[in-house]
C-alpha cells in the first residue's frame, strides 16, 4: 500500500466510499445527504490543509485522510484530522497506516498536537485505534450524536501531543 498526496483525479475514487460512510450516519457529523460538491469542498480543502490517499498496488483507493489546523490564528499549532477507510478495506490496517502517515506529516508541518473534535463513542474501532496511538479522551459531549440505530450517543474529544 502506498500513501500519497491526493490529486483531483483521486476524487472519483474517494467519493463512492465517502458517500456510503456519510450516508450510513454512524461515524460522521456531516449531513447524511451531503452532495458530491459539498463533500469535495470539505474533504479536499486548500492549503494549509492536505488530503492523502492509501492506494493498493492495483490503483484501488483503500482510504483517505485529511489534515488541517484545528483552529485558526493562535490555535493553528494544533492539528485536526479526519479518516475514512473504504468498507471493503476495513480490518486490513489501512486506518492505522493512514494515521501513522498523518501523525508524521503533522509533526513535519510543525504542529505541536492533534485533536479530534467529534469521535462517535460507539465507533469502537476508531476509539481503540486512537487510544493505541496515544490519544486520550479529554472531553465528552453527552448525547452529542444522533446515531441511526442507537439513538443519542456521546461524542468524544480526543487529543495527543506530537513531540
N, C-alpha and C positions, 0 to 999 in steps of 0.2 A: 504494500500500500504506500502510495506517495501522498504527502500533504503539501499543498502549494497554494499560492495566492489564487483566489477565484478570478476568472475572467468573465466578461459578458457572455461568452459562448457557453459557460457553465450553467447559466441561469436556467435554460430549458431542462437541464438535468437535475437541478435542485428543486425547482418548482413542484414537480409531482409529489415528492415525499414531504416537502414543507407543507403543501396544501393539505395532504392527508393527516399529518400530525396536528396542524392547527384545527382542522375541521373536527377531529376527534374530541377536542375540547378538554383533554385530560392533563396537559402539561404547560400550555402557553396561555398567557393572559391576553392574547390577541383576539379580535373578533373571529368567531368560527367561520364566518363567511367572507374573510379577507379576500380582496381581489388580487389578481396577479400583480397589477401595478402597485397597489399598496404594499404588498409583501416584498416586492423587489426593492422598493424605496426603503423599507425597514431593514431588510436583510443585507442589502449591499450599499450601505451609505458611503458618502465621500470621506476622504481622509480628514482627520487622522484615524478614523475607523478603518478596519480592514476585514475582509471576509476571506476565509480559506476553505478549501475542499479536500476531502480524503478521497483518493481515486484508486480504484483497483487496477491491476495491470491491463485489463481489457478496456479500460476507459470508463467503467461504471463509476458514477459518483456515489460513494457509500455514506457520506455525511458531510456536514458543513458546520463552520463556526464563524462567529462574528466577534471581533474585539474592538472596543471603543472606550473612551473615557466614560466613567460612570456619571460624572457631573462636569460642568464647565468651569472655567475660571479657576479659583483657588482650590477646587476639588478635582481638577483634571489629572492629578497624580495617582488616582485610584482607578483601576480598570474595571470594566464590566465585560462580560462575555456571555454569549448565547450559543447553544449547541443543538444540532438536530442530526440524528442518525437515521438513515433510511430504514424503515421497519425490516426489510429483507436482510439488512446487515446487522441487526441487533444481536448482541451477545458475542460479537467477534472482535471486540477490543477497539472498535472504531472510536467510540466516545472517549476512552482513555487515551488513545493516541492523539486525537484532536485536542484534548485537554492539556496533555504534556506539551504539545506544539504551541498552543496559545499561551500557556504559562511562560514558556521560554521567550516567546515573541513579546509578551508584556514586559518581562524583565529587560529585554533588549531595547524596548522603546522607552525605558526609564520609569515605568510605573512602579510604585512602591508597594502596592497591594491590589487585590482583586476582590470585588464584592458582587454577589448575585443578589438582586433585589427581590426576586419572586420565584423561589423554588417551591413548587407544589409539594406539600408534605407527603402526599400519597404517591409521589413519584419516587418510590423507594430505591430504584436502581440508581437514579441520579444522586439522591441524597447520600447513598452509600459510596458512590464514586467520589463525590466531592469530599466527603469525610476522609476517605482513604488518601486523598491528595492534600490533606492538611487544612481543609476548610472547617470552620466552626460555625455553628448556628449562633448568631449574635442577636437575633430578634425573631419574633413570631407575630404574624398578623392573624389573630383568631378568625376563622371562617372568612378569610380574605379571598377565597377562590371558590367559584361555583362549579363543582365537578358534575359532569353529566349523569353519573350513576351513583356517586357517593354523597351528593349534596354539598353543603358548605364544608370546606376543609381549610386547614391552615396554609398560609404562605410563610416560607422561611426566608430570612435574610441570612446569607452565608458569606463568610469573609476569611481571607488569609493574607498575611504579609508575603511579599515576594523576595525578601532578602534572605 
